[in-house]
Amino acid sequence: MKSREYTPVEAVEKRRRTGRDVSVSKVWKSLYIAVIGGLAGWQILFPNKRFIETIVGLIVVGIVWNFSALQALWLILVAYPFQFGISIGNSTFIFTIIIFIIYMVRVSTGHYRFRGDKLLSLPIAFLVAAYIISFYNQVNEPGLMRFARLHTMNFFAVLLLYYMLVNAIDDEAKLTKTVGFVMVSAALITFFAFLELLFPGRVILPNLIFSTHKITLVMKEMRVEGAFHDYELLAEFFAVNVPIIILMVVRSSRLLTRVMYSVLLVSVLFMQFSTITRGAFVSLMIGIVYLAWTCRRDLNIVLFTGLAAVFAGMLVLIDAIMARYTVSGSLFDRLLQTTIKRGFIPDSRVISWTGGVERWLRHPFIGNGPGWDFASKLEKGLWPHNSYLYYLDTIGAFGFLAFLLVLYRLVTASGTEGRRSLAGAPFPRALMKVLHVSLIILIIDMVKIDYQRNDIYIYFVWILFALIAVTRNVIDRSDAVETARSSDSKG
């Protein structure tokens, strides 16, 4: 019997099915697995920090390259608090630069566009100029110059992140998902702060999550520092996020989601007390009263009284639990012990604010430069503990006025939705309402703490600014569409 003759295509397919032809892709996959396994085993036996950082960086580049720009930015929104140090900066700085380069490559191919932001471009240009000019007066000491360069580069990276968010978020769906990732980040920061409260003085994740409190010093009234390694900025973070979480509780349509956000809200309030920070608590209370005032049309007197009583009772209970059952202490006791000097300065700010003013007057117009010796503390002058004084000290009156212009434009852009209902208004308008309250809380709290001193927390501040800018853009586009529809219907 004559055997069947196969065509060349059929012959190749037959060999593939019978296993006589080994796939080239399988060979490469096997080789990759062998190499990765060998490198992993080598690093387990003989770990090398720089090699591990390089491999992680290559993996991140590969992941980001296959993500959309917005997905890559979501990754930063979640990961920025948990950065690790690199010789040229920190991991968030490096990842931001990588994402920006990839973004610009896609802009050059026409897949994306990159435009300025009409809301803050002018004051940001002034801020950048102020940083550069301030180097004229920077003391030329190796440590100070290194800090000045790293801090300035990190600030410029923060601006790149701001502009990428403004360009990538252009509709309500993207805005809603972005806020969701911001809430994921808030939940992670709250969770790790809780771990620090449970395990004080322990390293939770090496080089990422740890408490700087020495075990021998762990005692009553330990102040939780969290992922920012700064209890005052951690407290401010919690305070600023409370109005946004309240919005998510109100807007959640599913019971499970509402319960999850309610748990997050209580946890954030609980952990804020663990920082024992007076300024952030006072700022939050002012913000809550302001939010309640803007929502007075939605709250009848019975509902308002009930909510106020429950909220006040919850705060008293949280403070009692903190003081009695944890290594933290009583925030209310610290508030009652506060004394005011010189008419309006809290006792803990006399040295820092007085020194900040004296330092500013050395070079009042362009500042003393962005370098700062944090290690010396009182020996060479305590940092100002005031964001406005910090700008005056480092980049002078010119940079200070530029930052005030940033705040002014953000306040005016976000303050237009005050009469909107949190539950009934479209999501962008309701979000803008609470972002305005969060911004007011931040502006008040910056009087007693300087966010610029922390290269992790500075990302959160400008993420908040970016959220206000993109929400304003989404609202303006929605208004433009509605106007066009009205014109068409009339025509």
N, C-alpha and C positions, 0 to 999 in steps of 0.2 A: 504494500500500500504506500503510495507516494505521500511523503510528508508535506504539510502545508508550508508554503513560503511566506515569510513575514516581511512586511514593508519595514524600512529602517525605523520609522517611528514606533511601530508595533514591537519591533525587536528590543528597542530601548525600554519601552514600557514593561515588556515581559521580564527583562533582566532586573528592572527595579522591583517588580512584584516578587520575584523569586529570591531577592536579596543578594544577587551576584554583583550588583553595582552599588558601591557605598556612596551615600550623599556627601558632597563636599561640605555643605552647610553643617552636617552632623560632625564632621571632622573638626571644623572650626569651633563649634560649640564645645566639643569634648576638650579641645586644646584650651579654650577660655576657662573652662571649669577647672582643669588641671592647674593652670597658671594661678588663678584666683585662690584655689585651695592651697597651693604651695606658698603664696605670699601671705595668706592668712595664718598658716601654721608658723611661718617664719616670724611674723609679727607677734604671735602669741608667745613664742620662745624668747625672741629678742626684739621687744617693742621699740620703735623709733617714732617719736612724736611728729617730726616733720614729714616722714614718709606717710604716716597715717593721715595727716592733714591733707597731703597732696592727693592721696587716693580718694578721700572723702570729697575733696574739691572736684576731682574729675567726675565722680559719680553725680554730684550736684549739677555740674555743667551738662552732663548727659540727660539728666532728668529735666532740667530747665529747658534745654533745647527742644525737647519733645512736648513741652507744655506750651499753652498759649501764654501771652504776656500776663494776663490777669491771673491765671492759675499760678504762675511763678510768684506774682506779688502776694497772692494768698498765702503761699508758703512762707514768705518773709513775715507777714502779719502774725502768723502763728509762732514762728521760730525765733523772732528777734529778741525776746527776753532771755533766751537760753543760749547766749553766744559764748564762744570760747576765744581766748586770746591768741593772736598770731603776731609774729614779729613786726609786721607792717600795719597792725591795727587789730581788728576783731573780725570774727566770722561773719557777722551781719554786714559789716562794711564791705568785705570781699564779695559776699553773695549779691549785695546790691549793685556793686560795680559790674559783676558778671552779667546779671540780668539786664542792666542798662546797655552793656555792649551788645548783647544778643538782640535787645529791643531795637537798637539803632541799626543793626544789620538788617533787620526786617523792615525798618523804615526805609532804608536805602533800596530795598527790593520792591517797595511799593505796597507791602502787605499791611503795614501800619503807618500811622502818621504821628508826628510829634509837633505839638503846638504849645505856645505859651499859655499862661493862665492870666486872664484879664483882672482877676480879683487881687492876686498877690505878686504878680511879676515885678511891678515897680518897687514895692518895699523890699522884696527879696533881692533885687539888684542892688539896692542901697546897703542891705545887710552884708552881701558878699563884698562889696567895695569897702565897707567898714572893717571887716575882718582883715582884708589885705592891707589896708592903710595902717591898721593898728600894729603891724609887725615893725613899723618904724621905731616904736618905743619899746619893743620887746627886749628884755634883758637877755644878753647873749650868754646864757649859761646852758651847758649841754642838756641838763634835765628839763629846764624850763622850755628850751627850744624844741625838744622832742615832744613834750606835752602839747605845745602850741601847734606844731605841725600835725600831730595825730588828731587833736581836737578839731582843728580847722578842716582837715580832710574828712573826718567823720561827719561834720556839719554839712559839708558839700554833698556827701553821699546821702544824707537825710533829705536834702533838697531834691536830689535825683529821684529818690523814692516818692517824694511829694508829687513831682511832675509826672512820673509814670502812672501813679494812681489817678491823677486828674485826666490823663489821656486815655487810660484803659477803661474807666468806668463812665459809660455814656448813656445808660438807660436804667430804669427802675429795677429790672431783674438782676443786673450786675451789682447794683447798689445794695439790694437786699441780701444777696449772697455774701458780699463783702462784710456787711455788718455781722452776719452770722459767723464769719471767720474771726472778726474782732472779739466776738463773744466767746469763741473757743479759746482764744488767747487769754482772755480774762479768766476763764474757768481754770486753765492750766496754771496761771500765776497764783490764783487763789488756792488751788490744790497744793502746790509746792510750798506756799506760805504756811498752810495747815501742817504739812509734814515737818517744817522747821519748828512749829510750835510743839508738835508731838515729840520730836527728836532734836532738841536744842544742842548746838555744838557738834553736830554730826555732819559728815559729808554724805549727801544723798546721792548725787551723781558727780563723780570727780570732774573738776574744772567747770561744771555747769550749775549744779544746784547744791549749795552748801551754806552753812551758817558760819559767820565770821566770829561768833561768840566763842571764846575759849571755854572748855568744859568746866574749868575751875571757877569761871566767873558766872556760870549759869545759876541763877537764883531768882527770887521774886523780882518782878518788874523787868524782865528781859523783853526787849522790844524787837519784834520780828522784822527782819529785813527783806526776806523773800528773794525773788529772782533779780531784783535791782540792787541787792546788797545795800539798801538804804531805807531805813524805816520811814523817814518822812516822805520820800518820794513814793514808796509803796502805799502809804496812807492816802496820798494825793491821788494816786492811780485808782484806788478803790472809790474815793469820793467822786471823781470825775465820771466813773463808769456807772454809778448808781442810777442817774436819770435814764441812761440808755437801757439798762436792764429793766427798769420799771416799764419803759415803753414796750419791750419785748414780752413782758408778762401780760400787759394789757392787750397787745396785738395778737397773741398766740391763739390760734383757732382750735388747736387740738389740746385736750386735757393733759396729756403726757408732756407736751412741750411747755405748757404753762406751769406745770409742776416743776419741771427741770429749771426753768428760769426763776421760779420762786425760790427754789433751793439755792440757786446761785446768788440771788439777791440777799438772802439771809446769811449765806456764807461770806459774802463780801463785807457786809456790815459786821459780822462776827470777827473777821480777820482785821478789819480796820481798827477795832478796839485793841487787838493784839499789838499794834504798833505804838499804842499809848501816845498818840500825836494829837495835840490840841488844835493846831491850826487847820488841819485837814477836816477835823470833825466840825469845827465852827463854820468853815467854808461850806461843808455839806449841808449843815442845818440851814444856812442862808439860802443855798440852792434849792433845798426841799420846800422851804416856805415860798420862794419865788415860783417854783413849779406849781405848787398848790394854788397860788394866786392866778397864774395864767390858766389854770384848769377850773376856775371857780364856776364857769358856766356849766360844766359837766358834773359838778358836785353839789348836791343839796346839803343843807345844814346837818341833817341827821347822818348822812353818809360821811361827810367831812369829819364830824365829831368822832364817829366810830373809828375811822381810819387813823385819825390823829391819836386817839387813845391807844389803839393797838400798836402803833409805831412807837409811841413813847414807852409803853410797857415793855416792848421787845428790846428797846435800847437799855432800859434799866436791868432787865434780865440778863442780857449779854454781858453788861459790865460786871454784874454780880458773879456770873460764871467765870469770867476772865480773872477776877480778883481772887476767887476762892479755890478754883480747881485747876488752874494752869500756872506755868512759870511766868506768865505775863502779870500785869497789875491792873489797877483801876484807873481808867481814863478820867472818870468823873472826879476822883480824888485829886488828880494832877490839875484838872481845870480849876478846882476850888483853891488850890495852892498857888495859882498864878498871881504874880504881883506885877504892877505896871510902874515903870520908872520914866522920869522926864516927861510925864504927862500922857504918853501914848505908846512907849516902847515896852514890850514884854521883857521880863527880867533876863530871859535866856538869849535876848538879841541885842543887848546893850553893847557888848564888846564887838560883835561882828558888824552891826550896822554902823557904829561909830568909826570903826576901822575902815569899813567900806567907803564911807564918805571921804575920809582923809585920803585914802588911796586914789579915789576918783579925781580929787582936786590936784593931784600931781600932774596929770595930763587930761584935763577935762574934756577936750574936744575929740581927740582920736583915741584916747584910752592908753592903757599900759601894755597892750598886747594880750593875745589869748592864752599865753602860757601861765600856769599856776602851779605852785609848789604845795600840793595837798599834804605831803608827808610831814612838813615842818609844823603845820597847824599854828599854834599860838606863837611859836618862835619867830615867824616872819609875817604873821598877820592871818587871822582866821578868815576863811572865805565868807562872802557877805551874808549867806543865808537869806538872800533876797534876789529874785531873778532880775529885777530892774536895776538894782545896785551892781549885780554881776555884769550886766551889759555896760553900765557906766564905767566900771573899773577896767574892763577888758577892751571894749571897742568904742568907748567914749560916748559923748552926747550924740554924735552923728549916728552911731549904731543903735543907741537907745531910742532915738526918735524914729528910726526905721522900724524897730520892733513895735513901738507904739502904733505906727501906721498899720502894721500887720494886724494887730489886735483890733484897731478901730474898724478896718475893713471887714474882718471876720464877724465882729459884733453887729455891724449894720447889715451884713449879708444874711446872718442867721436870725436876726430879730424880727423878721417880717411875718413870721408864722405864729405869733404868740397867742392869737385867738383861736387857733385850730384845735380840734378835738383829737386827743391821743387815739381814741378808738375809731372815730368816724372819718377822719381826714385821710386822704391818700397817704401811703406810707412815707414817701419823701418829705411831705409837708409835716407830718407828725414827727418824723426823725429830726427834721430841722429844728423843730420846737425844743426837743430835749437836748440836741447838740448845743443850742444857744445856752441852755441852763448849764450844761457841762462846761462850756467855755467860761461862763461867769464864775463858776466854782474854781476853775483853773486860774483865772485872773486874780481872784481874791487870794487864793492860797499861795500864788507866786510872791506875794508880799513877804512871806516868812521862809521861803525855801527857793533855792536856785536849781532849776532843772538842768541847766547847761553843764553842771559839774559831773553829770553821769552820762556816759556814752551809750548806755542801754536805754535809759528812760527818755532821752531826747527823741528817739524814734517814735515813741507813743505820742508825745506832744504834737509832732508834725503829722502823724497819722490822723490825729483829731482834726488838725487844720485842713488836711486833705479831704476828710469826710465832709466837712462844712462846704468846701469848695465844690466837690463833685455833686453834693446834694443840691446846692444852689444851681449848678448847671443843669441837672436833671429837671428841676422845677421850672427853670427858664425854658427848656426845650418843650416841656409839657404845655406851658402857657402859650408858646409860639404855635404849637400844633392846634390848640383850642382856638386861638385867634384866627388861624388860617381856615379852620372849619367854619367858624362863624361868618367869615367873609364870603366863603363859597356858598353857604346856605342863603345869605342875603342876596348874593349875586344871582 
